[in-house]
Amino acid sequence: MGNFYDRRNLILCHPLFQKSYKKIVHYEKDRSFCRHDMTHFLDVARIAMILNNKEQLQINEDLIYAAALLHDIGRHKQYKNGEDHAAASVPIAECIMRDCSFSDEETESIIKAISMHRNEEIKEQADLCGLLYRADKMSRSCFCCKVNAKCSWPEEKKGNKLIY
């Protein structure tokens, strides 16, 4: 298959990823609360990798990185027309993964995790869905955010402490 990191970098370089990412950056340029930028995507990926190790889940690293890089890629559609960003991310992710040599089985697993990444019912699952959910929530450093006091998120949803 070539270099271990090929598919991850193919995602990052994919024209649809780049186009969607630029739209998110545009819509969030004046946003003072949590942004959905490369820092967030990579934080989610790296936290998921740590949890994957710690919880001994043995989930393929390419699947973790693909899910993390693509889980919010449809957010620009939420800003534009109110579409749920998890649902909006699915067709974008499917197109990108097809072009980046992910199998049908891998794509199905990643799509399921992306579509469910906001569903609290999966938070304890020992699979890619639960892993992505936990990593996404743990990526928020609300405890040191300068606008934490103005945030409308409920306190129990904020990342006001280090989990691990």
SVG drawing of the C-alpha trace seen along z (x, -y; Angstrom):
<svg xmlns="http://www.w3.org/2000/svg" viewBox="-31 -38 37 42">
<polyline fill="none" stroke="black" stroke-width="0.4" points="0.0,0.0 3.0,-2.3 3.7,-4.7 1.8,-4.2 0.5,-7.8 -0.5,-8.0 -4.3,-7.8 -4.2,-10.4 -2.3,-12.8 -4.5,-12.0 -7.5,-13.2 -5.8,-16.4 -4.8,-17.1 -8.1,-16.1 -9.8,-19.0 -13.2,-18.4 -11.6,-18.4 -9.7,-21.6 -12.8,-23.3 -15.0,-22.3 -12.3,-23.2 -11.9,-26.7 -15.6,-27.2 -15.6,-26.3 -12.7,-28.7 -14.6,-31.4 -17.8,-30.9 -15.9,-30.7 -13.5,-33.7 -15.3,-35.8 -16.3,-33.0 -15.1,-33.4 -16.2,-30.0 -14.8,-26.6 -13.6,-26.4 -13.6,-23.5 -10.2,-24.0 -7.2,-21.8 -6.2,-22.1 -9.5,-20.6 -9.4,-17.8 -5.8,-16.8 -6.6,-17.1 -9.5,-14.7 -7.3,-12.3 -4.5,-12.4 -6.7,-12.0 -8.5,-9.1 -5.1,-7.5 -4.2,-7.8 -7.6,-6.4 -7.2,-3.6 -3.9,-2.7 -5.1,-3.1 -8.3,-1.2 -6.6,1.5 -9.2,1.2 -6.8,2.0 -8.7,-0.2 -6.7,-0.8 -5.0,-4.2 -6.0,-5.1 -9.7,-4.7 -9.1,-6.9 -7.4,-9.6 -10.0,-9.5 -12.9,-9.7 -11.3,-12.6 -10.3,-14.6 -13.8,-14.2 -16.2,-14.2 -16.9,-18.0 -16.1,-18.5 -19.8,-19.3 -20.0,-22.0 -20.1,-24.8 -23.5,-23.4 -24.8,-23.9 -23.7,-27.5 -25.2,-28.0 -28.5,-26.3 -28.9,-24.8 -28.3,-21.2 -27.0,-19.0 -23.2,-18.9 -22.8,-15.2 -25.3,-14.3 -23.8,-16.9 -20.3,-15.4 -21.3,-12.0 -21.6,-12.5 -18.4,-14.6 -16.5,-12.0 -17.8,-9.2 -16.5,-10.9 -13.2,-11.6 -12.7,-8.1 -13.6,-6.5 -10.8,-8.6 -8.3,-7.8 -8.5,-3.9 -10.6,-3.1 -12.5,0.2 -16.3,0.3 -16.0,1.9 -13.7,-0.8 -15.8,-3.5 -19.0,-2.1 -17.3,-2.1 -16.0,-5.6 -19.3,-6.9 -21.2,-5.3 -18.8,-7.0 -19.1,-10.4 -22.9,-10.2 -23.1,-9.3 -20.4,-11.5 -22.9,-13.7 -25.0,-10.9 -24.3,-10.6 -25.8,-7.1 -22.6,-5.8 -20.0,-7.4 -19.1,-4.1 -18.9,-1.9 -15.6,-0.2 -15.6,-0.8 -14.8,-3.7 -18.1,-5.3 -17.5,-5.6 -13.9,-6.4 -14.7,-9.4 -17.4,-10.6 -15.1,-10.6 -12.1,-12.1 -14.3,-14.9 -15.7,-15.8 -12.3,-15.6 -10.7,-17.8 -12.4,-20.9 -10.2,-22.8 -13.0,-24.9 -11.1,-25.3 -8.7,-27.7 -11.0,-29.3 -11.1,-33.1 -14.9,-33.1 -15.9,-30.2 -18.1,-32.4 -20.1,-33.5 -20.5,-30.0 -24.1,-28.8 -23.1,-25.1 -24.4,-23.4 -21.6,-23.0 -21.8,-19.2 -20.9,-19.3 -18.0,-21.7 -14.4,-20.3 -13.7,-22.0 -11.2,-19.3 -8.7,-16.9 -10.4,-13.5 -7.3,-11.3"/>
</svg>
